[in-house]
Amino acid sequence: MPLTGLLFAGLAHADIAPTESDWGGTGLLQTPSAQMAQEGELGIEVTHVSPYTRYNFTLQPLPWLEGIFRYTDIDNRAYGPAVLSGDQTYKDKSIDIKVRVWRESHYLPDVAIGIRDVGGTGLFSSEYVVGSKRFGPIEASLGMAWGYMGSRGDIDNPLSIFSSRFNTRPLCGDAVGGQFCSDDYFRGPAALFGGFSYQTPWDPLTLKIEYEGNNYQHEPLGEKLKQDTPVNVGAVFRLNRNVDFSVGFERGNTAMLGITLHTNIAQATPPPKLLDPPPPPRPTTPPQQPPEQVNWADVSRELQNNAGLKVSKIARSGSELIVTGEQTKYLYIAQGIGRAARVLDNHVGPGIDWYTVESTNESLPVVDTSINRHIFDDLLDHQIDLDDFQRSVEQDAPQPRQEEVLYQATPKAFDGGLSLTYAQSMGGPNAFILYQIAANYDAEYHFAPDLWWSGTVSANLVNNYDKFTYTAPSDLPRVRTDIRQYLTSSDITMPNFQLTTAHQLADGLYGMAYAGMLESMFGGVGGETLYRPFGERWALGADINWVKQRGFDQGFTFRDYHIVTGQATLYVDTGVQDVTVAVSAGRYLAGDWGGTIDISREFRNGVRMGAYATLTNVDGRQYGEGSFDKGIYISIPFDLMLPESTVERAGFLWEPLVRDGGARLQKRYSLYTLTDDLDSDNFDDNLQKITY
């Protein structure tokens, strides 16, 4: 897996990351601390303390925000009837959030507020406030918890001074999980918890001791566990920056074992690009050919091979040379532009003072980036620094101009390639992990630069979906819960087969239309528009689609169900810590109406962390288990893992459940994605790569 490669890459890090609790996230054993990991930290942890095995996935997208999703295996309870689940034990899904509200200072501690099991079944739901303070090698924590963590309940709820309703804690959920039970938060009796961690003089070893507020007499599913003492002790051995081993003795009678794999994906740097061509050499003798005498076909091939620029046109406008093309190799825009400038420097004589690269994507003109030829040479010769050079760089919206076309590329009509894909679903009643490895052939045929066909054929190689017998109940049209039939009906499928056209309609206004098999479960026709003005941090888009449900074999057949669906979406790049918010509203595939909010952060190396939630006019009972659609995702550039530059990405999406409510059409192309180069942060944050 790409993530595993990152975890063991031994990435350099200035500070040692804090250790995780049994539940994931920074903490002691059973209890959290207010400390936060560095932003960009990611951890995968497995802990076992009978009868619970916890699989924790921890994300630190912001300095003050920690998120965890978790599966808890309760090994003395069956998942369900043996005919459905065999001998699989019970699995509980949950999501935790911790927010730091005060940062540690010389006299004051870190203070954090958190909620466990905020959007799951509520079996382990708990809320807490905790403070942590460092004293040299010792970190002390003290907090108060409600719900599961505070089930000892030996303290009257201090919030009852505001209202008597805080004295009792109602049951959450009315039989369906996944709800935000806000009426339960911080209600009922409470309990104190706290403890100490000690970084020993031997750097790899940290010792922990804590007092917890759970007395284990109110465990999920009617369980009661014996607790000889509320004091737990443990130790963490840090094998290296990426691997921790944990041991402990909890409840006075039970051993704990754990392993944590962690890394900081925001600080990950690419490995040496041993398979990339070297940057073009500087000319020993400046070329003297005027632009009209250059063999531009040869230059175009060199721009493709060395600068990753798939050229469609080269033109001259006075002392400016304009290269129009699509970047196909370099993740960091500045790197491709710097290489393109050096290629041109080796061929173009006097009279050209500016190089402009007009970036396109599927023929859409996105952004013009212009650099002064002579100032760039000064940068390469170390006569100026990067800040001086940056002041000379210009980025503008592409505009019609008076130009002399020097070269028009003959477009390559057909392109295709093989790839392997891995897909999985977790936590289902048939097996904890269902997986598939498939070989895909993706192809495109361009009838014109702005009109093309695209398709994918997928061949199943290895899977365990023979265990997949469960079809989720649904009171809605089955737009997603028939997933079992789509995955198991054929070993050869065609997830995508569509015709697409895209155009720039006006300054900042783009349009796209498409028809065909648009995703694995739906085909039809649709269109999208996007207004994304140059230089702004917002965009507004909308799509509308008439779609019909495809046959289970993902061929050219259709089933009876059809619908008109679409959403309007406002995208806002907040400009604060690289956070982007997308808010959508409209009609979903099952005919329900509602909205989706997606919040994500992209780090300067291209890694993106995000989460989304969709609420519609379908109530929780009609939706079924989970109550509403939600998920967490990570997108990691392959460039951070491979010895060759690439623009491809590895994506990981965790959706607790597949349900029919809030389902969106999974389109192959999005205008917002196609115009990503309009976000200048990638260029500005990685400008130093222009000399690579």
C-alpha positions as CSV (number, residue, x, y, z in Angstrom):
1,M,0.0,0.0,0.0
2,P,1.2,3.6,-0.7
3,L,0.6,4.5,2.9
4,T,2.8,1.7,4.2
5,G,5.6,2.9,2.0
6,L,5.3,6.3,3.6
7,L,5.2,4.9,7.2
8,F,8.5,3.1,6.7
9,A,10.2,5.8,4.7
10,G,12.1,7.2,7.7
11,L,11.1,10.7,7.0
12,A,13.1,13.3,9.0
13,H,11.2,15.2,11.7
14,A,12.5,17.8,14.0
15,D,10.4,16.7,17.1
16,I,9.5,13.3,18.4
17,A,5.8,12.8,18.0
18,P,3.7,12.3,21.1
19,T,2.5,8.8,21.9
20,E,-1.0,7.5,21.4
21,S,-3.6,6.1,23.8
22,D,-5.3,2.7,23.5
23,W,-8.1,4.6,21.6
24,G,-5.8,6.4,19.1
25,G,-4.9,10.1,19.4
26,T,-2.5,11.6,21.8
27,G,-3.0,10.3,25.4
28,L,-2.0,7.9,28.2
29,L,-3.7,4.5,28.1
30,Q,-7.5,4.6,28.4
31,T,-7.5,8.4,28.7
32,P,-6.7,11.3,26.3
33,S,-4.4,14.2,26.9
34,A,-4.7,17.8,25.7
35,Q,-1.5,17.5,23.8
36,M,-1.6,17.6,20.0
37,A,0.6,15.9,17.4
38,Q,2.2,18.1,14.8
39,E,-0.1,19.0,11.9
40,G,0.0,16.4,9.2
41,E,0.6,13.6,11.6
42,L,-1.0,10.3,10.6
43,G,-1.2,7.2,12.8
44,I,-2.5,3.6,12.4
45,E,-2.7,1.7,15.6
46,V,-3.9,-1.7,16.8
47,T,-4.4,-2.3,20.6
48,H,-5.8,-5.2,22.5
49,V,-7.0,-5.2,26.1
50,S,-9.6,-8.0,26.5
51,P,-12.3,-8.2,25.4
52,Y,-11.6,-5.3,23.0
53,T,-9.3,-5.0,20.0
54,R,-9.2,-1.5,18.6
55,Y,-8.1,-0.5,15.1
56,N,-7.5,3.3,15.3
57,F,-6.7,5.7,12.4
58,T,-5.6,9.1,13.6
59,L,-5.4,12.3,11.6
60,Q,-4.0,15.7,12.6
61,P,-5.1,18.0,9.7
62,L,-4.7,21.2,11.7
63,P,-2.6,22.2,14.7
64,W,-5.6,22.4,16.9
65,L,-7.8,19.5,15.5
66,E,-7.4,15.8,15.9
67,G,-9.7,13.3,14.3
68,I,-9.9,9.5,14.8
69,F,-12.0,6.8,13.2
70,R,-12.0,3.4,14.7
71,Y,-13.2,-0.1,14.6
72,T,-13.6,-1.9,17.9
73,D,-13.7,-5.7,17.9
74,I,-15.6,-7.1,20.9
75,D,-14.3,-10.7,20.9
76,N,-16.9,-12.2,23.2
77,R,-19.9,-11.1,21.1
78,A,-20.9,-12.4,17.7
79,Y,-21.4,-10.0,14.8
80,G,-24.7,-11.6,13.9
81,P,-26.3,-14.9,12.9
82,A,-23.8,-17.6,12.0
83,V,-25.5,-18.0,8.6
84,L,-24.6,-14.4,7.7
85,S,-21.4,-13.7,9.7
86,G,-19.9,-17.1,10.4
87,D,-17.7,-16.8,13.4
88,Q,-16.9,-13.1,12.9
89,T,-17.0,-11.2,16.2
90,Y,-18.9,-7.9,16.8
91,K,-17.4,-4.8,15.2
92,D,-18.3,-1.3,16.3
93,K,-17.5,1.8,14.2
94,S,-16.9,5.2,15.7
95,I,-15.5,8.7,15.0
96,D,-13.7,10.9,17.6
97,I,-12.9,14.6,17.5
98,K,-10.6,16.6,19.8
99,V,-10.2,20.4,19.6
100,R,-7.5,22.4,21.5
101,V,-9.1,25.5,22.9
102,W,-6.0,26.8,24.8
103,R,-2.3,26.4,24.0
104,E,0.2,25.7,26.7
105,S,2.2,28.7,27.9
106,H,4.8,29.1,30.6
107,Y,2.2,29.0,33.4
108,L,-1.0,27.6,31.7
109,P,-1.6,24.1,30.3
110,D,-2.9,22.9,27.0
111,V,-6.7,22.6,27.2
112,A,-8.8,20.5,24.9
113,I,-12.4,19.5,24.5
114,G,-13.2,16.1,22.9
115,I,-16.0,13.8,22.0
116,R,-15.6,10.0,21.5
117,D,-18.0,8.1,19.2
118,V,-19.5,11.3,17.9
119,G,-21.0,9.7,14.8
120,G,-21.2,6.0,15.5
121,T,-23.5,3.7,17.3
122,G,-22.9,5.5,20.6
123,L,-21.8,2.3,22.4
124,F,-18.6,4.1,23.7
125,S,-19.9,7.7,23.5
126,S,-18.1,10.1,25.9
127,E,-17.3,13.7,26.2
128,Y,-14.4,15.3,28.1
129,V,-12.4,18.4,29.0
130,V,-8.7,17.8,29.7
131,G,-5.7,20.0,30.5
132,S,-2.0,18.9,30.0
133,K,1.2,20.6,31.2
134,R,4.8,19.7,30.6
135,F,7.4,19.7,33.4
136,G,10.7,18.8,31.8
137,P,10.4,15.1,30.9
138,I,7.0,14.7,32.6
139,E,3.7,15.6,31.2
140,A,0.8,15.8,33.6
141,S,-2.9,15.6,32.5
142,L,-6.1,16.1,34.4
143,G,-9.6,16.0,33.0
144,M,-13.3,15.4,33.6
145,A,-15.4,13.0,31.5
146,W,-19.0,12.2,30.9
147,G,-20.5,9.1,29.4
148,Y,-18.4,6.0,28.9
149,M,-15.1,7.5,30.1
150,G,-16.9,8.9,33.2
151,S,-19.1,6.0,33.9
152,R,-18.0,5.8,37.5
153,G,-20.2,8.9,37.9
154,D,-18.8,9.8,41.3
155,I,-19.0,13.6,40.7
156,D,-22.3,15.6,40.3
157,N,-22.3,17.2,36.9
158,P,-21.0,20.7,37.4
159,L,-23.0,21.9,34.4
160,S,-26.2,21.3,36.4
161,I,-25.8,24.8,37.8
162,F,-27.0,26.0,34.4
163,S,-29.9,23.5,34.0
164,S,-31.2,20.5,35.8
165,R,-31.4,18.6,32.4
166,F,-27.6,18.1,32.7
167,N,-28.2,15.7,35.6
168,T,-29.5,12.8,33.5
169,R,-28.0,11.3,30.3
170,P,-30.7,9.9,27.9
171,L,-30.0,7.0,25.6
172,C,-28.8,8.0,22.2
173,G,-30.1,6.9,18.9
174,D,-33.6,5.4,19.0
175,A,-32.1,2.2,17.4
176,V,-30.1,3.6,14.5
177,G,-26.5,4.6,14.8
178,G,-24.5,7.4,13.3
179,Q,-26.5,10.2,14.8
180,F,-25.1,13.3,16.4
181,C,-26.8,12.9,19.8
182,S,-26.2,16.4,20.9
183,D,-28.9,16.2,23.6
184,D,-26.7,13.7,25.4
185,Y,-23.4,15.7,25.2
186,F,-21.9,16.6,28.6
187,R,-25.0,15.2,30.4
188,G,-25.3,12.8,33.4
189,P,-22.8,12.2,36.2
190,A,-19.1,12.8,35.6
191,A,-15.8,11.5,36.8
192,L,-12.2,12.8,37.0
193,F,-9.3,11.2,35.2
194,G,-5.6,12.0,34.8
195,G,-2.1,10.8,35.0
196,F,1.5,11.2,34.0
197,S,3.8,10.3,31.2
198,Y,7.5,10.2,31.8
199,Q,10.1,10.4,29.0
200,T,13.0,8.4,30.5
201,P,16.6,9.3,29.9
202,W,16.7,6.4,27.5
203,D,15.0,8.1,24.5
204,P,13.0,5.2,23.1
205,L,11.2,4.5,26.4
206,T,8.2,6.4,27.8
207,L,6.4,5.3,31.0
208,K,2.8,6.1,31.8
209,I,0.5,5.9,34.8
210,E,-3.2,7.0,34.9
211,Y,-6.3,7.1,36.9
212,E,-9.4,6.5,34.8
213,G,-13.1,7.4,35.4
214,N,-14.6,4.2,34.0
215,N,-15.6,1.5,36.5
216,Y,-16.5,-1.0,33.7
217,Q,-19.9,-1.8,35.1
218,H,-21.8,-0.2,32.2
219,E,-20.0,-1.7,29.2
220,P,-21.8,-2.0,25.8
221,L,-24.1,-4.9,25.0
222,G,-24.8,-5.6,28.7
223,E,-21.2,-6.4,29.6
224,K,-19.7,-5.9,33.0
225,L,-15.9,-6.2,33.5
226,K,-14.0,-6.8,36.7
227,Q,-11.9,-3.8,37.7
228,D,-9.5,-4.4,40.7
229,T,-8.1,-0.8,40.5
230,P,-8.8,2.3,38.4
231,V,-5.0,2.8,38.1
232,N,-3.4,1.7,34.8
233,V,0.3,1.5,34.1
234,G,2.1,1.1,30.8
235,A,5.2,1.8,28.7
236,V,5.9,2.8,25.1
237,F,9.0,1.7,23.2
238,R,9.7,3.8,20.2
239,L,11.5,1.6,17.7
240,N,12.1,4.5,15.4
241,R,10.3,7.6,14.1
242,N,7.6,5.5,12.6
243,V,7.0,2.5,14.9
244,D,5.9,2.4,18.6
245,F,5.2,-0.7,20.7
246,S,3.0,-0.4,23.7
247,V,2.4,-2.6,26.8
248,G,0.3,-2.1,29.8
249,F,-1.5,-3.5,32.8
250,E,-5.1,-2.2,33.1
251,R,-8.0,-2.6,35.4
252,G,-5.5,-4.3,37.8
253,N,-6.0,-7.6,36.1
254,T,-5.7,-7.3,32.3
255,A,-2.7,-6.9,29.9
256,M,-2.6,-4.5,27.1
257,L,-0.5,-4.8,23.9
258,G,-0.4,-2.4,21.0
259,I,1.5,-1.3,17.9
260,T,1.4,2.1,16.3
261,L,2.7,3.1,12.8
262,H,2.9,6.8,12.3
263,T,4.4,9.4,10.1
264,N,4.0,13.1,9.2
265,I,2.7,13.1,5.7
266,A,2.7,16.9,5.5
267,Q,6.5,16.9,5.9
268,A,7.1,14.1,3.6
269,T,9.6,14.9,0.8
270,P,10.0,13.1,-2.5
271,P,12.8,10.5,-2.8
272,P,15.6,11.3,-5.3
273,K,14.1,11.2,-8.8
274,L,16.7,8.7,-10.1
275,L,14.5,7.9,-13.2
276,D,13.8,11.5,-14.2
277,P,15.9,13.0,-17.0
278,P,18.5,15.5,-15.7
279,P,17.6,19.2,-16.1
280,P,18.6,20.6,-19.5
281,P,22.2,21.8,-19.5
282,R,22.9,25.5,-19.7
283,P,24.2,26.5,-23.2
284,T,27.9,27.2,-23.3
285,T,27.3,29.5,-26.3
286,P,24.0,31.4,-26.4
287,P,21.9,30.3,-29.5
288,Q,21.6,32.8,-32.3
289,Q,18.7,31.4,-34.2
290,P,15.6,33.7,-34.5
291,P,12.4,31.9,-33.4
292,E,11.3,31.6,-37.0
293,Q,14.3,29.3,-37.8
294,V,14.0,27.0,-34.8
295,N,12.9,23.3,-35.4
296,W,9.9,23.6,-33.2
297,A,8.9,19.9,-33.7
298,D,12.1,18.8,-32.0
299,V,11.7,21.4,-29.3
300,S,8.2,20.2,-28.7
301,R,9.4,16.6,-28.2
302,E,12.1,17.9,-25.8
303,L,9.5,19.8,-23.8
304,Q,7.5,16.7,-23.5
305,N,10.4,14.4,-22.5
306,N,12.2,16.8,-20.1
307,A,9.6,19.3,-18.9
308,G,6.6,17.0,-19.0
309,L,4.8,19.5,-21.2
310,K,2.4,18.0,-23.8
311,V,2.6,20.9,-26.3
312,S,-0.4,21.9,-28.4
313,K,1.0,25.2,-29.8
314,I,4.0,27.5,-29.8
315,A,3.6,31.1,-30.7
316,R,5.4,34.5,-30.6
317,S,4.0,37.8,-29.5
318,G,6.7,40.5,-29.9
319,S,9.4,39.6,-27.4
320,E,7.2,36.9,-25.7
321,L,7.3,33.2,-26.6
322,I,4.1,31.4,-25.6
323,V,4.0,27.6,-25.2
324,T,0.5,26.1,-24.8
325,G,0.3,22.7,-23.3
326,E,-0.7,20.3,-20.6
327,Q,1.6,19.2,-17.7
328,T,1.7,15.4,-17.6
329,K,4.7,14.7,-15.4
330,Y,5.6,17.2,-12.7
331,L,3.3,17.5,-9.6
332,Y,4.9,20.9,-8.8
333,I,4.0,23.4,-11.5
334,A,7.1,25.5,-11.0
335,Q,9.4,22.5,-11.7
336,G,7.8,22.0,-15.1
337,I,7.9,25.7,-16.0
338,G,11.6,25.9,-14.9
339,R,12.6,23.0,-17.1
340,A,10.6,24.3,-20.0
341,A,12.4,27.7,-19.8
342,R,15.8,25.9,-19.9
343,V,14.8,23.8,-22.9
344,L,13.8,27.1,-24.7
345,D,17.0,28.8,-23.6
346,N,19.0,26.2,-25.5
347,H,17.2,26.9,-28.8
348,V,16.0,30.5,-28.9
349,G,18.3,33.3,-29.9
350,P,18.0,37.1,-29.1
351,G,14.8,38.9,-29.3
352,I,12.8,36.8,-26.9
353,D,12.7,38.2,-23.3
354,W,9.7,36.4,-21.8
355,Y,8.6,32.8,-21.7
356,T,4.9,32.2,-21.1
357,V,3.5,28.7,-20.4
358,E,-0.3,28.6,-21.0
359,S,-1.4,25.6,-18.9
360,T,-4.3,23.6,-20.2
361,N,-6.2,20.6,-19.0
362,E,-8.3,18.6,-21.5
363,S,-8.0,21.6,-23.8
364,L,-9.3,24.1,-21.2
365,P,-7.0,27.1,-20.9
366,V,-6.4,27.6,-17.2
367,V,-3.6,30.0,-16.4
368,D,-0.7,31.8,-18.1
369,T,2.6,31.8,-16.1
370,S,5.3,34.2,-17.5
371,I,8.9,34.5,-16.4
372,N,11.5,36.9,-17.6
373,R,14.2,35.0,-19.4
374,H,17.1,37.1,-18.2
375,I,16.0,37.3,-14.6
376,F,15.5,33.5,-14.6
377,D,19.1,33.2,-15.8
378,D,20.2,35.4,-12.9
379,L,18.5,33.0,-10.5
380,L,20.2,30.0,-12.0
381,D,23.5,31.8,-11.8
382,H,22.8,32.6,-8.1
383,Q,23.0,36.4,-8.8
384,I,19.5,36.9,-7.2
385,D,17.6,35.1,-4.6
386,L,14.2,33.4,-4.9
387,D,12.3,36.3,-3.4
388,D,13.7,38.7,-6.0
389,F,12.9,36.3,-8.8
390,Q,9.3,35.8,-7.5
391,R,8.6,39.5,-7.8
392,S,9.2,39.2,-11.6
393,V,6.9,36.3,-12.1
394,E,3.4,37.0,-13.6
395,Q,0.4,34.8,-13.5
396,D,-2.7,35.8,-15.5
397,A,-5.9,34.5,-16.9
398,P,-5.4,33.4,-20.6
399,Q,-6.6,36.0,-23.0
400,P,-6.8,36.2,-26.8
401,R,-3.7,37.9,-28.1
402,Q,-2.1,39.0,-31.4
403,E,0.4,36.3,-32.1
404,E,2.4,34.5,-34.8
405,V,1.9,30.8,-34.6
406,L,5.3,29.1,-34.9
407,Y,4.2,25.5,-34.4
408,Q,0.9,23.7,-34.2
409,A,1.1,20.1,-32.8
410,T,-0.7,17.3,-34.5
411,P,-2.8,16.0,-31.6
412,K,-2.4,12.3,-30.7
413,A,-5.9,11.0,-31.1
414,F,-5.6,7.8,-29.0
415,D,-3.9,7.2,-25.7
416,G,-4.3,4.4,-23.2
417,G,-2.5,2.5,-20.4
418,L,-2.7,-0.3,-17.9
419,S,-2.9,0.1,-14.1
420,L,-3.6,-2.0,-11.0
421,T,-6.3,-0.9,-8.5
422,Y,-7.0,-2.1,-5.0
423,A,-10.5,-1.7,-3.5
424,Q,-11.8,-2.7,-0.1
425,S,-14.8,-2.4,2.2
426,M,-14.4,-2.8,5.9
427,G,-16.6,-3.7,8.9
428,G,-19.4,-5.5,7.0
429,P,-21.3,-8.4,8.5
430,N,-19.8,-11.0,6.0
431,A,-16.1,-10.2,6.8
432,F,-14.1,-7.5,8.4
433,I,-12.3,-6.8,5.2
434,L,-13.6,-7.5,1.7
435,Y,-11.0,-6.7,-1.0
436,Q,-10.4,-6.8,-4.7
437,I,-7.3,-6.4,-6.9
438,A,-8.1,-5.6,-10.5
439,A,-6.3,-4.8,-13.7
440,N,-7.6,-1.7,-15.6
441,Y,-7.1,-0.5,-19.1
442,D,-8.0,3.2,-19.4
443,A,-8.2,4.8,-22.8
444,E,-9.0,8.1,-24.5
445,Y,-9.7,9.1,-28.1
446,H,-9.8,12.7,-29.0
447,F,-12.0,13.6,-32.0
448,A,-11.0,17.2,-31.4
449,P,-9.1,18.9,-28.6
450,D,-12.3,19.7,-26.8
451,L,-14.3,16.5,-27.7
452,W,-13.1,13.1,-26.5
453,W,-14.2,9.6,-25.6
454,S,-12.9,7.9,-22.5
455,G,-13.4,4.4,-21.1
456,T,-12.2,1.9,-18.6
457,V,-12.3,-1.9,-18.8
458,S,-11.6,-3.7,-15.5
459,A,-10.6,-7.3,-15.0
460,N,-10.9,-8.9,-11.6
461,L,-7.6,-10.6,-10.5
462,V,-7.9,-11.5,-6.8
463,N,-10.8,-10.9,-4.4
464,N,-12.7,-12.4,-1.5
465,Y,-16.1,-11.1,-2.5
466,D,-17.3,-14.7,-2.6
467,K,-18.0,-14.0,1.1
468,F,-20.2,-11.0,0.2
469,T,-23.8,-12.2,0.6
470,Y,-25.3,-9.3,2.6
471,T,-27.6,-6.8,1.0
472,A,-28.3,-3.9,3.3
473,P,-31.9,-3.1,4.1
474,S,-33.3,0.1,2.5
475,D,-36.5,2.1,2.4
476,L,-35.2,4.1,-0.5
477,P,-34.6,3.4,-4.1
478,R,-31.6,1.1,-4.2
479,V,-29.1,3.4,-5.8
480,R,-26.1,2.2,-3.8
481,T,-27.1,-0.8,-1.6
482,D,-27.1,-3.1,-4.6
483,I,-23.3,-2.8,-4.5
484,R,-22.9,-6.6,-3.9
485,Q,-24.5,-7.4,-7.2
486,Y,-22.3,-4.9,-9.1
487,L,-19.2,-6.3,-7.5
488,T,-19.9,-10.0,-8.0
489,S,-21.9,-10.4,-11.2
490,S,-19.0,-10.3,-13.6
491,D,-15.2,-10.6,-13.6
492,I,-14.9,-8.2,-16.6
493,T,-16.6,-4.9,-16.1
494,M,-16.7,-1.5,-17.8
495,P,-17.0,1.2,-15.1
496,N,-16.8,4.1,-17.5
497,F,-17.6,4.7,-21.2
498,Q,-18.5,8.3,-22.1
499,L,-18.2,11.1,-24.6
500,T,-17.2,14.5,-23.1
501,T,-16.8,18.0,-24.4
502,A,-15.4,21.0,-22.4
503,H,-15.1,24.7,-23.2
504,Q,-14.2,28.0,-21.8
505,L,-17.3,30.0,-22.3
506,A,-16.1,33.4,-21.1
507,D,-13.5,34.8,-18.7
508,G,-13.5,32.5,-15.7
509,L,-16.6,30.6,-17.0
510,Y,-16.3,27.0,-18.0
511,G,-18.8,24.4,-19.3
512,M,-18.8,20.7,-19.8
513,A,-21.3,18.2,-21.3
514,Y,-21.1,14.4,-21.2
515,A,-23.0,11.2,-22.1
516,G,-22.5,7.5,-21.7
517,M,-21.8,5.1,-18.8
518,L,-20.8,7.8,-16.3
519,E,-19.9,5.4,-13.4
520,S,-20.2,1.8,-12.4
521,M,-23.9,2.0,-11.4
522,F,-25.4,4.8,-13.6
523,G,-25.3,6.0,-17.2
524,G,-27.0,8.9,-18.9
525,V,-26.4,12.5,-20.0
526,G,-25.4,15.7,-18.0
527,G,-23.7,19.0,-18.0
528,E,-21.7,21.2,-15.6
529,T,-20.8,24.8,-15.4
530,L,-18.2,26.5,-13.2
531,Y,-17.5,30.2,-12.6
532,R,-13.9,30.5,-11.2
533,P,-12.6,34.0,-11.6
534,F,-8.9,34.4,-11.9
535,G,-7.2,35.6,-8.7
536,E,-10.2,34.8,-6.5
537,R,-10.4,32.2,-3.7
538,W,-13.9,31.1,-4.5
539,A,-15.8,29.4,-7.3
540,L,-19.4,28.5,-8.0
541,G,-20.5,25.5,-10.0
542,A,-23.6,23.5,-10.8
543,D,-24.4,20.2,-12.6
544,I,-27.6,18.5,-13.7
545,N,-27.9,15.0,-15.0
546,W,-30.5,12.6,-16.2
547,V,-29.3,9.1,-15.3
548,K,-30.5,5.5,-15.4
549,Q,-29.4,2.6,-13.4
550,R,-27.0,0.2,-15.2
551,G,-27.2,-3.5,-15.3
552,F,-25.3,-5.4,-12.6
553,D,-22.7,-6.7,-15.1
554,Q,-21.7,-3.1,-15.9
555,G,-22.1,-3.6,-19.6
556,F,-24.5,-1.7,-21.9
557,T,-27.7,-2.8,-20.3
558,F,-30.0,-0.7,-18.0
559,R,-32.5,-1.3,-15.3
560,D,-35.8,0.5,-14.9
561,Y,-34.8,3.2,-12.3
562,H,-34.0,6.7,-13.6
563,I,-33.8,10.1,-12.1
564,V,-32.8,13.8,-12.6
565,T,-30.1,14.7,-10.1
566,G,-27.6,17.5,-9.5
567,Q,-26.2,20.0,-7.1
568,A,-25.0,23.6,-6.9
569,T,-21.6,23.9,-5.2
570,L,-19.8,26.9,-3.6
571,Y,-16.0,26.3,-3.2
572,V,-14.1,28.6,-0.8
573,D,-10.4,28.5,-0.4
574,T,-10.4,30.1,3.1
575,G,-6.7,31.3,2.8
576,V,-6.4,30.0,6.4
577,Q,-4.0,27.1,6.8
578,D,-4.8,25.9,3.3
579,V,-8.3,24.9,4.2
580,T,-10.9,24.6,1.4
581,V,-14.7,24.3,2.1
582,A,-17.2,23.1,-0.5
583,V,-20.9,23.4,0.3
584,S,-23.3,21.7,-2.1
585,A,-27.1,21.6,-2.2
586,G,-29.5,19.8,-4.5
587,R,-31.1,16.5,-5.4
588,Y,-29.4,13.1,-4.8
589,L,-29.7,9.8,-6.6
590,A,-32.4,8.4,-4.4
591,G,-34.6,11.5,-5.0
592,D,-33.8,13.0,-1.7
593,W,-33.0,16.7,-1.3
594,G,-30.3,18.2,0.9
595,G,-26.8,19.4,1.2
596,T,-23.1,18.2,1.5
597,I,-20.3,20.0,3.3
598,D,-16.7,18.9,2.5
599,I,-13.8,20.4,4.4
600,S,-10.2,19.6,3.4
601,R,-6.7,20.8,3.8
602,E,-3.9,20.5,1.3
603,F,-0.4,20.7,2.5
604,R,2.3,22.3,0.4
605,N,3.7,18.9,-0.7
606,G,0.3,18.1,-2.3
607,V,-1.1,15.8,0.5
608,R,-4.8,16.4,1.1
609,M,-6.8,15.4,4.2
610,G,-10.6,15.9,4.3
611,A,-14.0,14.9,5.6
612,Y,-17.5,15.3,4.3
613,A,-21.1,14.8,5.6
614,T,-24.4,14.8,3.7
615,L,-27.8,15.5,5.3
616,T,-31.0,15.2,3.3
617,N,-34.7,15.2,3.9
618,V,-34.5,11.4,4.6
619,D,-34.8,10.8,8.3
620,G,-32.5,8.5,10.2
621,R,-34.9,5.6,10.4
622,Q,-35.6,5.7,6.6
623,Y,-31.9,6.0,5.9
624,G,-31.0,3.0,8.1
625,E,-27.9,2.3,10.2
626,G,-25.6,5.3,10.0
627,S,-28.4,7.9,9.8
628,F,-26.6,10.1,7.2
629,D,-23.8,9.8,4.7
630,K,-20.3,10.7,5.8
631,G,-16.7,9.9,5.1
632,I,-13.0,10.7,5.7
633,Y,-10.4,10.8,2.9
634,I,-6.7,11.2,2.2
635,S,-5.1,11.9,-1.2
636,I,-1.3,11.3,-1.4
637,P,0.7,12.1,-4.5
638,F,2.6,9.1,-5.8
639,D,5.4,11.7,-6.4
640,L,6.2,11.4,-2.7
641,M,6.9,7.7,-3.0
642,L,8.4,7.0,-6.4
643,P,11.8,7.6,-7.9
644,E,10.2,9.2,-10.9
645,S,8.1,12.3,-11.1
646,T,4.4,11.8,-11.7
647,V,1.1,13.7,-11.3
648,E,-0.8,10.6,-10.3
649,R,-2.3,10.1,-6.8
650,A,-3.3,7.4,-4.3
651,G,-6.6,8.0,-2.6
652,F,-8.0,6.5,0.5
653,L,-11.7,6.9,1.4
654,W,-13.3,5.6,4.5
655,E,-17.1,5.5,4.5
656,P,-18.6,3.8,7.5
657,L,-21.5,2.4,5.6
658,V,-22.9,2.2,2.0
659,R,-26.4,3.5,2.1
660,D,-28.9,5.0,-0.5
661,G,-29.5,8.4,1.1
662,G,-27.3,11.3,0.1
663,A,-25.7,9.4,-2.8
664,R,-24.1,11.5,-5.5
665,L,-23.2,10.7,-9.1
666,Q,-19.5,9.7,-9.2
667,K,-18.5,11.6,-12.3
668,R,-15.2,11.0,-14.0
669,Y,-14.4,14.7,-14.6
670,S,-15.0,17.8,-12.5
671,L,-14.5,21.3,-13.8
672,Y,-13.1,22.4,-10.4
673,T,-10.5,19.7,-10.6
674,L,-9.7,20.4,-14.3
675,T,-9.0,24.0,-13.3
676,D,-6.8,23.2,-10.3
677,D,-3.9,25.2,-11.7
678,L,-5.9,28.4,-11.0
679,D,-5.0,27.8,-7.3
680,S,-1.7,29.6,-7.2
681,D,-0.7,28.1,-3.8
682,N,0.9,25.1,-5.5
683,F,3.1,27.4,-7.6
684,D,4.0,29.8,-4.8
685,D,4.6,27.3,-2.1
686,N,6.9,25.2,-4.2
687,L,8.6,28.0,-6.3
688,Q,12.1,26.8,-5.2
689,K,11.5,23.7,-7.5
690,I,11.7,26.0,-10.5
691,T,15.5,25.4,-10.5
692,Y,15.2,21.5,-10.2
